[in-house]
Amino acid sequence: VLEHLPLPQMALSVLRDLLRPGGTITVIEGDHGSTFFHPRSNAAWKPIQCLVDLQAAMGGDGLIGRRLYPLLRDAGFVDVTVEPKVIYADESRPDMVTGFTWNTYIAMVAGARERAIRAGLISADEFDEGLLALQKSGGPDGTFSYTFFKAVARK
């Protein structure tokens, strides 16, 4: 949720105020910049960057996972700990390839196509070329990795 909010620190401050003394909060956020895939492709990064840029234009932050520690600390939480939670998929893990690589990540990137083109961030041909390159990470010789960040903090 935080990645979609223009003022995530304010939201965290409000949540902190709702907690009992000593109460904890757990926050899990992704970070689109943590994406790694094979085969490597500069073209595939272009539609991913469009997704990040579109989210920023709407007041969100597709790279927020890396900011959880300072956001929670600055919202007044203590004992903040953050751990990366890596998602990894290759053909030996077909459920992860289908469920995360294809049905979650690639679908999310593909969903930004029309908005990215309308915003002038990328041409239709460039987006489609990049999406095809990204889709290879969900193929027989492809690999895909994405990191979520799990933060736990106390009031």
Steps between C-alpha positions, in 0.01 A plus 500: 500500500775749593643503149175652374479781756637850440588537872592155632681640804184683603298180466754318715482775762121465515533122535759548774257717693239223481729239655514426870830583669744226406276385212661396174438556135607280210535656158579310180575699185653416167769684309481490122867593477588170666393302194761271348443267211664284239542537213636845571344773291528877499178512299312322781596773746322769296141393578597429862634855528175627348311326780722668761467841330121475467465408864719796599289733285193386696675570831612146575837332523565168326841494669370543854624167633850638538366794704309311768761543770519882484125533445417303814773665705393849392137412580607447861536123515784332690675165470452509123630194318479440127563172322503434127268222387613381159265337253681282250358303208644271236367197315565277804234706683214511247245628753721802569555561129127499435382660821757772545705553184206482259182566693636763737807683375478476121123562518560810714758638256276421201214683672698824481534486120225740392566755776874499426441557129240773564740671741769505231740294709553238231384406153266205447773313315755556778256391768404187309865414430584541868201296612594217265852505638368492856271210415804290416578495873187286536611260227681168513850645546392813683539602861327774695565658839323775693547626853235595751610672818343400831530753779397454861501790742372586847320803641 
